Amino acid sequence: MRDAAVSVRGLGKRYTLAHDRERYARLTETLANVARSRLRPSSGSEQFWALRDVTFDVRQGDVVGIIGRNGAGKSTLLKILSRITEPTEGSVLLRGRVGSLLEVGTGFHPELTGRENIFLSGSILGMSRTEIRRQFDEIAAFADIDRFLDTPVKRYSSGMQVRLGFAVAAHLEPDILVVDEVLAVGDAAFQKKCLAKMEDVAHGGLTVLFVSHNMAAVESLCTSGVLLSRGKVTATGSANEVVRDYLGSLEHAPLEDLVARRDRQGDGRLRFTSMDAQIRTGDRSQIRLQYAGEPGLKNVEVSVGLFSLIGEGAAYLANAVSGHNLGSIPSVGEIVCDMTPGALLPGSYTANVYCTVGGVVADWIQNAGRVEVSEGDYFGTGRLPPPGYGYAVVSQEWSVRTVDA
């Protein structure tokens, strides 16, 4: 049996969630409050265990998928393994050099050029200057920004920055690689390129711990899996077995309250508070997003991405794509997307909800909830395509023509 490259025993991470109303205080008050909190916890705080009693081993050369719902503790686990944060209890033994790919673009400085940022970001990620020089041409070619290498990064598009960030991180040469949701970056063509790179890494003998919501990628890349739920390990085994357990746990999961979601991104000028989807194949369908935001918001763009339970894209709905300007919206309201007729095939989907105001992300929640598409008579024949043939039904007409011999 191969030696364990990663050995986790009784791992736990506790956070203190403060519920006191925030206010400005003098430095002396802040210092006094810190001292007081060590002696007596605040009545307005709560102890939250992001991880508790987590134990598992990863053998050398294994590619392990770590999966679970939002808030399960996946990212916290990877931060501990990457030595970004320390555990509250338990231990982690790592045999070999660890490279972390947790957030693309780590260490970029907007005033520096792409060339300079390759060296800066690479150094922050743990690469030596010799390693960066040796792989510089490959990094630049992978990012496909050769013409802009000597241009300040502040002039790059967001897509260019993402490509450069992943290119640097993807060329790390560690013994153990820790990866968090990197396949969600960039456009479709670049995501395909990222997946190919990850496949090379996965089959190259490195030990990899891979977090993703894309179950198809987990089954394709990983040899085994670890399922987390509410900070605890609930299943281990082959990647296929663990993915099956995870999908089974989703069948009875209620729609999440979006108000309570902490794993969202954006500046908060608008926040989604709830989502309701009523979709039936072949009928008028509707997705309703309730929100609360600042008064007088304009240039609001909203999108909903629908994915299969294994993470494959099924549909993309966006007012900007369809050409519907929402105008100036009230501070509290409901954004409605009407679909006529619904062309999604029956089944269970997950939804990402996304909003920008003036081109800046205001709210973004991945896996905001489940969407159930019920069966309908799209063609008026009482028949639909059999399972396994995609996610959408296509309007069609068939005919026969005479062809001259």
N, C-alpha and C positions, 0 to 999 in steps of 0.2 A: 504493500500500500504506500502510495506517495505521501511524503511529509505534508503537513498542513502549512500552507502559505499564510493563512489568516485563521486565527483561533480566537473566538469571542466567547467569554464566560460571564454569565450573570450581569450583562451590561445594562445600566440604567442611566437615564438623563432626566433630571428634574429641573423645571423652571418655576420661578415665582411670578405669577400673573398679578399685577397691581390693578385694582379696581378703583383706587382713589382718584378723585377728580384732579386733573393736572393743573398746576398753577406755577407761576414764576416765584422763585425763592432766592434769597441771598445765599452766598456760598456758605456762611456759617450755619444757616438753617439746613442746607443740604447735608453738610458734614454731620450735624447733630442727628438728622433723620437716619443717616446711614448707620451711625453708632447705635441708635435706638432700635433699628430693625434687626441688628445682630442679637440684641438682648431679648427683644419681643417682636414677633412678626406683626405686621400691620393688620388691623382688622379688615382692611379693604383689599387683602391679597388672597391669592389662591395658589396652592401647590399643584402643579401640573406635571405629570410624568409623561414625557414624549416617548421614552423607551423604558421598559421594565423587564428585568430578568431575561434578556436576549442572549441566547447561547447557540452557536453553530460553528462549523469548521468549513474552510474552503481549501481544497487540495491544490497543490502546485499545478498550474496549467489548466485549471477549471475555469469556465466562464459561467458565472452565477448571476441569474436574474433576481433582483430584489423588487418585489411587486407588492401592491396594496393600494387601498383607496387613499385619497388626499387626507393628510393628517395622521396617517398610519405610523409615521416615524422614519420613513425611508431616507429623506434628506438629512435628518438629524444623525442617523446611523453613519451615512457617508462622511459627514463632517467630523465625526469622532474618528473614523478610520483614517481620514486625511489629516488628523491632528490639528484641525481648525478649532475645535472645541473639546473640552475635557469631559469625561463621563462623571456622573455623580457617584456611581458605584460600579463594581465589576472591573473586568480587565480585557485588553485587546493585545494580542501578540501578532506582530507582523514580521515575516521573514523576507527581507529584501527591500529594495528602494521602491517607494510608493509615489505614483504620479496621479494627480487629481484633475479631472475634467468636469468641474462642477458648474462653472459659469463662463461661457465663452466671452472673450474680451477682457479677462481679468488683467488689470494693470495698465490698460491703454491710457495714454495721455493725449488729449485732443490737439495740443499744440505741436506734438512730435509727428514726424512723417511715418508712413507705413513701415519703412525700413527700420527706423529707430524703435518703433513700437514692437517689431518682431523680437529685437534683442531685449527690450524692457520686459515684455510679457513673458518671453521664454525664460528669462532669469527668475522672475517671480514664481513661475511654475516649476522651477527647480532644474532647468537645463543649464549646463555650463556654456560659456562663450564659445568654446571649441565645438560643442555639439550644435549650437545654433548656426555657426559659420558653415559647418559641414552639411547641414540640412536646409540652409537658407533658400537655395534655388528651388528645392522641392516644396518648401512652404509657400513661396511666392507663386509658384505654378499652380499649386492646389487651390490657393485663394483666388487665382485668376485676376490679380490686380497689378500685373507687371507694369503697366503704363502709369500707375498712380503710386508707385513705391516711394517716390520722393515728394509726395503731396501730403500736407498735414491731415491727420485722421479726422479732424473736425470738419473737413470738406467731403468726407466719405458719406455715402448713403448708409442707412442703417443696415441694408443688406450687405454692403461691402465690408462694414465693420464686423458683422457676424461671420462672414466668410474668412476674414483674416484671423479672427479670434479662434475659430475652430481649427484652421490650418496650423496655427502655432501649437495649440494643445494636442492635436492629433499626432504630432510628430515627437511627442515625448517617448523616451525609451526606458521605462521603469521595469521593475520585476512584477509589480502589482499595479494595475490600472483601475482607478475608481472613477466611474462615469455616471453622470446624472442627467438624464433626459436630453442628450445632445442631439438626438435625431429630430427634435422639434424646431430646429433653427433653419432660417433661410427659405428659399423658394423650393419648388418641387424638384428641379434638376439638381440643386445643391444637396437637398436631403438624400437623393439617390446616391450622390457622390459620397456623402457622409456614411451612409449605410454600407457602401462598398468598402470604405476605409475601416469601419468597425468590423466587417467580416474578415478582413485581412488580419486585424489585430487579434480577433477571437480565434483564428485558426493558426496563429503564429507562435503558440506555446506560452503566451503571457497568462498570468492569473488576472482575471477581470471580474469586477463587481459592477453590475450594470443595472441602473434604475431606469425604468421606462413605463409609460402607460400604453405603449404600443405592443400589444401581446403577440402580434405576428413577428415583430422584431425579436422579442424575448425567445419565442419558440425557435426562431431561425438561428439566432446567435448563441444561445445559452445551452449548456449541458445540464445544468441543474437550477433549482430555484428556491427562494425563501419568501414565504408569504407573511407579511406583517399586517396586523390589525390592532388598532388602538395601542400601538407601542409594543406589542408582544408578537412572538413568532407563533403562527397558528398552523403552518404546514411547511415541510421541506421535502425534497425529492427531485425527480426529474423535472425539467422545465415544463414538459407537456402536462404532467400530473399537477404541478403547482398552479399553472395557468388554468387548468380545469377547475381546481378548487376555488380559485379566485373568481372565475366567471360564475360559478355556482353561488357564491356568496352575494353576488350582485343582483341575483334574480329577485330577492326579497328586500332589497335596500330601498328605503323611502327616499323621495326627492329631498335633497338637502336644502336647508334654509340658507339662502345666499347671504343674508344679513350676518350670519355667524361665521362665514368663511374667512379664515385668517390667511389662507394661502393665495391671496389675490395680488395682482400687480396693478400699478397705475397711480396717478396723482390724487385720485379721490374726488375730483370735481363732479363726477357722476358715479354712483354705485348701484349695481343691480341688487334688488332686494328679493325678487322671486322670479321663477320662470314656470310657465305652464304651456305644454304642447299638446295639441289635439290633432293628430295626423292619421288619416285613413287613405289607403291607396285608392286613387281614382276620384276622391271627393275633395271639395274645398277644405283646406286645412289651415291651421293657424298656430303660430307661436307667439305668446304674449310675455313680454319682459317688463316687470314693474321696476321702478327705479326711484332714487332720490338724489338730487344734485343741487348745485348752486343755481341761483336765479339767473335768467337771461342767457342760457347757454346757446350758442350757435355753432354751425359747422360740425354737427354731431354725426358720426358715422358708426353704425352698429352692425356687427356680424355674428352669426351663429354657425359654428362648424359642427356637423354631425358625423360621428364615427361609429364604426362597428365596434362590438365589444372586444375585439382583438386589436383595435387601434387603427384600422384602415379607414381612410376618408370616404364618406358616403355622399355628402352634400355640403355645399357652402352657400349660405344665404347672407346677403349684405345689401343694405340700401344704396351704398355707393356703386356697387356693381350693377344693380338693376336700375339705377338712375333716379332714385326717389330721394329728393332733398327734404329732410325733416324740418328745416327752417329753425325758428327760435322755439325752444321747447320749454314747457313749464318746469318748475323746480321739482315737483313730484308728479309722476304720471306713469303711463304705460305705453310702451312701444310695441306695436303689433306688426307682425309679418304675415300677410295672407298669401297662401299658395293655392293656385288654381290651375289644373287639378293636382292633387298630391301624387307624385310619381315614385315615391320611395316604396320599396317592397316591404311587406310586413316583417316585423322583427323588433329587436331591442337595439337601441343606439345610445351613445352618450353624446353630450353637447358641451362645446366650449363656447362661452359668451365673451364678447370683446367689444370695447367702445373706445373711440378716440374723439377728442374735442379739439378742433383746430389742428389736427394731425398729431396730437400728443395723446398717448395712452392714458385714459381716465380709469378704466376698469377692465380687468382681464382675469377670467376664472376658467381654468381648465377642469374638465369633468364636472361641470356645474350640476349635472343631474342626468337621470335616465329619461329617454324619450321612447315611448312605445308606439310603433306604427301598426295599426290594426288593418285587417284584410278588407279589401273593397273590390268591386267589380270594375276595374279600370277599362277593360275592352268591351264590357257589356256581354261577355260570353260566359261569365262565371268561372273563367280560368285565368291563372297567372303563371309566370315562369316558375319552374321548380326551384327549390332551395339550392344555393350554391352557384347561381348564375348572376352574380353582381348584387347591387343594392337598389337599382332603379329600373323601372319599367319604361320602355320606349314606345312612343306612338308610332304606328306602322301601318302600311298598306301593302297588300300583295296582289299581284296580277300575273297573267300569262300572256305572252306575245308570240306571234308567229315569226319564226326566223327562216329566211330563205336558205334553202339547201345549197 
